[in-house]
Amino acid sequence: MKNKLTLKEKISYGFGDFGNGFMFDLGQAFLMKFYTDVCGIGAALAAGVFTFTKIFDAFMDTVAGSAIDAKKPGKNGKFRSIMMISSIILAVLTVFTFWMPNFSKDGMLIYAYASYMMWGVLYSFTNVPYGSLGSVMTQDVQERSQLASFRQAGSLGALLITNIAFIPIVRSFSNPRVGYVVAAAVMSVVGVVSFYICFKNTREVIQPAARKVEKASAKDYAKVVLGNKPLLCLILMTVFTISASNIKNGMMVYFCQYYLGNVTFTSYINFVMIGSSIIGITFMPKLVKKYGKKKTAIIGFTISIIADALNFILPVNIFTFAILVSIGFLGMSIPNGITWAFVSDAIDYGEWHTGQRKEGITYAAFNFSRKIAQSVAAGVSGSVLALTGYVANAQQSAKTLAGIKGLMTLYPAVAIGIAALVIGVLYKLSDKKYNEIIADLQAGKFESSANSVS
């Protein structure tokens, strides 16, 4: 159904990722710092928390996707009510991840694992239905690119505000343990309100053909995922893009405090970096209309690679660093935004290819790659900090500073380069082919062996 969406619906959909970011971004940007510098957990042990729990979360996404696909649509549709209820519980658990009891070192480590794993379960039951929602709002290519743009704007808006406001709120309290809890609580309230706006003002209009609704088996999951070549390309690409983005976000506070010498620079640089990206992604629908989704993504990747490589090569200066990191983040935000349109296309391709529409499983499989990427980012960051001799709240050695700079600049450049190759060479679902698939679906036709996407 190529229905046109109202501006209110598009903005409200973007508010979902705005709310998502107010709870998700805190863990990616500040939780490692909280563990290492406030709780006194070693960098390698803290990295282990992220690495293990993100792998656990990745499997929870598949559970959430299967459960949601088995759910019959109700008064509020299939996805919106689950998203709303789960977001409230997620907000409470977000606060608890930043509240550390006065346990022994071993006790704090156990609590960190337990609280973040519980958070991950609720995040799956919030994010999977939200991500699936976009695929049932419209099947129009341009409308989907605009939805992706609003979603990316919401994500970047949350990233901007949390990265600017979080540290000042924490520093306004003499006891950082109190500051972190208060900051997390403030952000979580905003997150729930934003999800409510999304819940209240969006509609689910795309319905699969009537069929018996049943819980998916492992065989069904394998069929949906492994038979979806566009989805497999997106999964591979995402491992590199999200790990690059998360390392850059997580290392910014370390880079500003220990390399630039002032932790408050974090807010200023994030303001320039994320603010410019929010402005830049407003051009994304126009670029997609002119060049198509695939070429636009490659353009963004190329900009990001060049900027990050220059930042690695050039001597560190706060002004050149801020300019180049902003250009790099702008470049990366464009394909990251288009990815959401790619995923919705992959859902429709999966229905055309298999005759079954599995939004939850498809989105969960994609989200699996994001969790693996987050696990990789945490493992790489923590390992590099530990191997280069990082010591919390102390003057760092030249070796440690070089490691922090490499994580901020070199790793993203290399990872994004690999992602560009994946999407440029392996991804074959063009906008033209997608429109043909939608025409087939609307006519009740499905793929024959002669017209598959190679």
N, C-alpha and C positions, 0 to 999 in steps of 0.2 A: 504494500500500500504506500504510494508515493505522496502521502498527505503533507501539506504545508503546515509548519508549526508556527504558533504565534511567538512574538518576541518574549512575552512573559514566560512561555513554556521553556524557551531556550535558556533564558536567564536563570529560571528556577532549577533547571537541570544542572547548570553550572554551579549553583549553590550546593548541590550534593557533594561535589568534589571540594568545594570551599570548606564545608563542614568536615569532610573526610580529612583534609589537610590539617585542620586544627587539632586533630588527635594523632594522625599518622606521622606528620612531619616532626613532632616533638621527639619521638623515639629515634628517628633517623639523624636528627641534628644535635640533640642534647643528651640523650640517655647514656651514651658512651662516656661523655664528659662527666655526667653525674656519677656514674659508677667508678670511674678512675680517680677523679679529683675530689669528690665529696665523700664517697663511701670508702675510698681506699682500696677498691678491688683492682688488682693488677690488670694491665692492658690486655695481656694474653687471655686471662680468665674472663674479662669483660667481653672480649671478642668471642669467646666460646659461648657465652649466653646468647648473643645474636646469631651466631652460626648455627647452633643446634635448634634454637626456637624457630628460626625462619624456615629451616627444613621441615620441622614439625608443622608449622603454619601452612607450608606448601601442600602437604597432604590433607590438612584440614580444609583447604579450599576445594579439593575434590569431593570431600564429604558434604560440604555445604552445597556445592553445585548439584550433586546427585539428589540431595534432599529437596532442594528448591525446584528442580525439574519435575520431581514427583508430585509437587504440590498443585492442586487444582486452583485456577484463578478464583478469587473471592470478590467481595464488594469493592475492594480497593485494588483489584488486579492481582497479579501473581508475585510481583517483586516489591512493591512499595511498602506494604505493611511490615514485611520481614525486615526490610532496611530500616524502617523507623524505630521499631521496637529494639532491634539489636544496637542501634546507635546510642540509645539511652544507657544501656548496660555498658557499652564500650566506653562511654564518657566516664563512668564511675571507675572502671578498671584503668583508664588512662591516668587518673589521679593516683591510684594505688601503685602504679609502676614507678612513680616519682616519690613515693613515701617509703622510706627505708627504716624499719624498726631497729632498735639498738641491740642487734644480735652480735654474736661473734662473727669473725670474718667468714667462716664456713656457713654460718646461719644466714648472713647477708647474701652470700652467693646462691644458696638454695632458694631464698626468697626471690631473688632476681629472676632465677629460672622460672619459678612457679608463677609469679605475677605476670611476667612477659608472655609465657605460654598461654595463660588464661586470656590475656589481652588479645593474643593472636587468634584464638578460637572465635571470639566475638567480632574481631575485625573481619574474618572470613564471612560471617553471616551478615555483616553490614555491607562490605564492599562487593561481594559477588552479586547480590541482587541489584545493587546500584549500578554496577557495570553492565549488567544484563538489561537494565531498563532502557538504555539508549537504543538497543536493537529492536525494541517493540514500540518505539515512538514514531518512527518513520523509516522508509526504505529509499527515500530520495537521496541521491549522491550528494547534492549541494547542501541539502538540509542536514545530512549527517556530518558533513565537513564543518558546518556551522555549529552543530551540537558539540563536536570535538573541540572547536575553538572556544566555545563557552566553558566547556569542561576544563580545558587547559588554563583558561583565564581564572577559573575558580581555584584550581590547584595552585597556580602561581600566586594568586592573591593571598591564599592562606599561607603559602611559603613566605611571602613578603612580610606579612604582619607577624607571624610567629617568630621569624628570624630577627625582626627588628625589636619586637616587644618583649620576648621571653627573657633575655638576659637582663634588661633594665628592671623587670619585675623581680627577678631573683635577687639582684643586687640591692634592691630597696629594703631588703631584710638583712639584719646582721647575721642571722643564722641561715646559711644557704639551704639546709634541709627544709626549713619552713618556706623559704623563697621558692624552691622548686615545686613544692606541693601547691602553693597558692597560684603560681603561674600556670601549672597544669590544669588546675580547677577552672581558672578564668577561660583558658582556651577551650576546655571541654564544654563549657556552657555555650559558648559561641558555636561550637561544632553541632550540638544538638539542635539549636535554633535553626541553623542553616539546613540541616537535614529535614526539619519540619517544613521549611519553605519549599524544598524539593518535593517532598511527599504530597503537600497540599496542592501544588500547581502543575503537576505533570500527569499525563494519561498514558495508559497502555492500550494501543489500538491494533497492533499486529498480533494476530492469533494464528497458531498452527492449525492445520487441518485436524478435525475431530479424530481422536484416537484414544485408546485406553491409556490412562496415565499410570505408570508404574515406576518403581525405583530402578535406576540403572544398575546393571551388573558391571563387573570389571570388564567383561567382554564388550558390553555396550560402550563403555568409556573408551576402550582401546579403538573401537570402530569409529567413534566420533572424532577422536583426536588424531590417530595415526593415519586415517584416511583423508584428513583435511590438510592438504599440502600448504595452502596459504597460512593456515594457523601455525603449522610447524615452523615456517620461516619467521613468523612474528615471535614465536617462542624463543628461537635461537637469537634473533636480533635483540630481543628485550633483555636477555641475560647480560649483554654487553652495555646497552644504553642505561639500564637502571643501576647496574653496579657502578658505572662511571658517575652517574648523577648522585647516587647516595654517598660515594666516597667524597665527592666534591662538597656536598652539603655537610657531611660529618666532620670533615677536616677543616672547614672554614674557621671554626672557633679556636681550634688548635693553632692554625696558621696565623691568625690575628694576634693571639696572646703570645706565642713563642717566637714567631718569625718577624712579625711587624712590631711586637713589643707592647701591644695594647688591646685587651680583649674587647673593649668598646668599639673598636674598628669593625667588629663583626656586624653590628647593626647598620653602620654607614655603608659598608661595601655591599651588604645584602640588599640595602635599599636601592642602590644604583644597579646592581646586577639583576635582581628579580624585577624591579620596576621597569627597566628597559625591555625585559622579556615580555612583560604584560602588554606593553605598547606594541612590541613587535608581532606578537601572535594575532593581533587584530587583523593583520594582513594575510593570515593563513588561508581563509576561504578564497580570497582573490587569487593567491598563488596557486591554490588547488584548481581553481576554475581555469586558469591559464595553462598550467603545466601538468596537472594531474597530481594525484596523491604521491605516487612513487617518486617522480622527479623533484617535487617540492621537498620531500623527506631527504633526498640525496643532497639537495642544495643546503639544507640546514645542517646536515652532518658535515659537509665540507667546510662551512664557516666555523663550526665548532672545533674541528681538527686543527685548522690553521691557527686559530686564536690560542688554543691550549698549548700547541707546540711552541709558539712564540713565547708564551709565558714561561715555559720550561727553560728555553734557551737564554732568554734575556735576564740580566741581573734584576733582583727584586727591588722594585720601587713601588711605593703604595699607589701612585697615580697610574703608572702603566699596568700594574697588576690589576687594579680595579677596572680599568678600561677593557683589557683583554679578557679577564674572567667574565665580564658582563657580555662581551661579544660572543664568547664561547657558550655561555649559558643561553643566550638568545638563540644561537644556532641550534643548540640541542633541544630547546623547548618546542621548536617547530615540528620536527619528526615525532617528539614525544606526544604532542597534541594530535597529530595525524594518526598516531597508533590507535586511538580509540575508534576512529572511523574504520581503520583497517580491521579491527576486531569485530565490529558489527557486520562488515562485509563477509568476514570469515564465517560468522554464524549463518548468514544466508547461503553462503557457498556450501556449508555443511548440510543444510536442509536440502538443497538442490542435489548434492552428491549422494546422500544416504536416504532421503525421503523422510527423515526425522528432524524436527527442530529441537535442538538441545541448547538453549541459551545458557543455562546455568553451568552445565558441564564444559561447554566451549569456553566460556569466560573464566571458569575455574582453572582450566588447563593453561590458559594464558596467564592467569594470576599466579599459577604454580611457578612459571618462569620468573616472574617478578620477585617472588619470595626466594627462589634460588639465587637470583641476582643480589638480593639484599643480604643473603647469607654469605655470598662470595665477597661482597663489599666489606662486611664486618670482619670476616676472616682475614682478608688482605690488610685492612687498616690496622687491626689489632696486632697482627703478626709483624708488620713493618715497624710499628711503634715499639713493640717488645724487642725485636731484633736490633733496632738501632739505639736501644738503651734509653727509651723515654722514662723520665721521672716526673711524676705529677707535681705541679706548683714549684718548679725549680728551673734554673737556667739550663737550657738544653744544649747538648753537644752539637758540633758541626755535622756529625753523622746523623743525629736525630733530625736536625733541621732539614738536611738534604732529603731524608725519608719523607718528611711532611710535605716538602715542595713537590717531590715526585708523585706522591699520592694526589695532590691538588691539581697537577698539570699533566704529567707524563702518562699516568694510567688512563685518565679520560681520553687523551688524544689517541692512544693505541686502541682502546676498547671501542671508541666511536668509529675508528677506521674499519675495524672488523665488522661492526654493525652495518656500515655503509655498503660493504661488499656483499653482505647477506641480502640486504633488501634490493641492491642493484642487480645482482646476478641470479638469485634464487627465487625471488618473489615474482610470480607470473600473473596474478589476478589484476589485470588492468581495469580502469573504470569502464572501458568499452565492454569487456567481457562480463563485468559485474552487471551492467545494464541488461545484457542478454540473459543472464541468470535470473534476474528479477522478472523479466518478461516471461520466461519459462515458468517460474513459480506462480505467477499470477494466472497463467493459463493451465495450471495444474500439471505441468510437465516436470520431469526430473531427468537427471543426467543419464545419457547412454554411454556406453564404453567408447564411442567414437568422438565425443566432444569434451573429454576431461581436460582440466588444466594441467599441463605437464610441468 
